[in-house]
Amino acid sequence: MSLKKKLAVSTLAVSMAAASVAGFPFSSEGLAKHLTGVASAASVDHDSVKTKIKAIYNNLTATEVTYLQNYSKEVAGIDKAKFEEIFAPVLGKLKLSDADTATSLKLFKSVSSVVYDVYASDFDVLKGIRYDVDNVKLFNNIAAKAKVDSLSFDDILDFFFATNGVEAELRNLLGSKSTADMINLIGNPESQKTLVKDAVYKVLEHKTGVGALTVSDAVYNLGITADDLVKTFDNVNTQIKSAKPAAQALALAYIRTYPLVSGGGTGGGTGGGTTVTTPGATPGVYDVSTLVSVINGKATLKLVDADVLKAFDALLAANPGKTGLTLTLNLGTVNATTVEVPLSKAIIEAAKAKGIANIAVTFNGLTVTIPVTQFSDAVTLTVTTEADTTVTSITSLKLASKVYSFDLTVGGVATTTFKQPLTIKLPLVGAASLDKELLSVAKVVYGALQFQGGVVDGDFIVEPRDTFSSYAVVENKVSFSDTASVQAWAGRQIQVVAAKGAIEGIGSGKFAPKSNVTRAEFAKMLIRALNLENSTATESFSDVSSTAWYAPYVAVAAEKGIITGRNSSTFDPNATITRAEMATMISRAVKALKPSATADATALSKFSDAAKISASLKDGVALAASNNLVIGNAGKFNPNATATRAEAAVIIYRTMNFK
């Protein structure tokens, strides 16, 4: 089995096993056995175990930490009736007393809280759960009902994670599947459920003989079936909404920390083996968390050039013939206000020589991707987390992320503008209750906000920036008093495009939806909406002053071939734009971003006035019409009609959402 396949199998197996039990059932002895392979609690080095637990938690992203906290909080609010409903398939066979049921609920809440408490370095909770008098009594009572000698947390842990437990059986089942099957499995909860059930059936067979599992013996004696267990796992993951994300977050952090062992298993398990930790063991991601030092609230990454070059080579070897590759430096969780990442000139030059396009830096859920080909000297990225008041003191808009300031030096000289934009990926905070379409990256400039847009990607927002400053994400609710007449077909689109800063009102709370759009105005709308801004772009039109508000947008549009002048020297910025011209500009922008976009040759035939489209614009209108970026009205396209601001907002909105 290839290294990639082993990693994928291990990741998916641990993730599915952890998701089944809704979190690792931590206990002081059981977890120690799992992480160290030590059979006896008496010989466990608990400090070493704590170090390994902390290593796992240090590989959680900021977003994943919130998943743990959400799970802990949600379970804390579960009442007895809800608990009995979730665990009915098992409780129905256990027939516990009211007192034992109450203890079971308390135990479930305690174990669930551990998921977050251990992240906060509260290890005493582990000991408390293990030696709680009520918990010991509960397990003794269940052991008596099941006719087994004893039952403990360690036995439950073994059931899921021992060398013949659920996770190991899942790994065996996954190992025989093709890559295509595994890809389909990741997105198919029902198939995952079937696979877990098959694994549980196999584990339930380990009730006697060599490798016998106490829980398997107890479950068999109590008449609890694999179907009962899988139904319970499913109840946990469907009725406790935060359970699966929390479990998978821990599983993925576990894999990041202990990616592989010799023989193909997951690192840190009970089977021994040596963890592979060489740079590039996971091509494309270089774990540099151990190279981060924190002094007085400032974290600094200290890279070894030779190791980074090895990571480059591993990335290239895993992607033969591919271009545009990115090496990600993963700093893990960094507990510091300021994070400094120096990239030496040797690293920059090696990346360029080897054809590595980007170096990305990720920590605490935040990622900055740096295109390296524009630099010829050492680069240092500095990110500082600022107080929320940096933004909340100047706006009433709801904050949806932390506030970050970004700085870059090249050869020791501060640089704030870039020929190739650097991409920032900001983790969202509290965005579940906000309107995600209205989220925008905001730049703090002289005590005010400039809205830059950004594309929401799950729990993140992504935005390329050609300048650095302080940034945060806000819910930018914009309203206009004069859009009622177009509300039905353009109201939402106007609101979203305005929220992204791609289109603005005309003042006094008005939008003027039926006013015409000029060539200069549409150039700005398009460049802003598609995140194509580049402050280094230039143009040479005699009628575009370098100080004009639209000059930088016309420059980018001209440089990328999105818009052309009336002739080689004039642009005619104040002329109104026609629907056909607007469609053509949109199509050129789409092709610039997605060269594979194609047009249907018959797209124009649905318009009865297609003959009126200028020959030079027909291809552009066809592409836009083929992809539903523009549509006609009553069978006509009206190519030579001037476009209104409302129409422009709608077409910009469709283009922003074009995949």
PyMOL commands that set and color helices and strands:
alter all, ss='L'
color gray80, all
select helices_A, chain A and resi 3-21+28-36+41-43+46-58+62-76+80-86+88-94+98-117+124-131+133-146+153-161+166-175+179-186+189-204+214-222+226-239+243-257+289-291+305-318+345-354+372-374+389-392+431-433+436-438+484-499+519-529+551-559+579-593+603-606+610-612+615-626+645-656
alter helices_A, ss='H'
color red, helices_A
select strands_A, chain A and resi 285-287+292-295+298-301+325-332+338-343+356-363+366-371+379-386+398-399+403-410+413-414+417-427+439-445+448-453+455-457+460-467+470-475
alter strands_A, ss='S'
color yellow, strands_A
deselect
rebuild
show_as cartoon
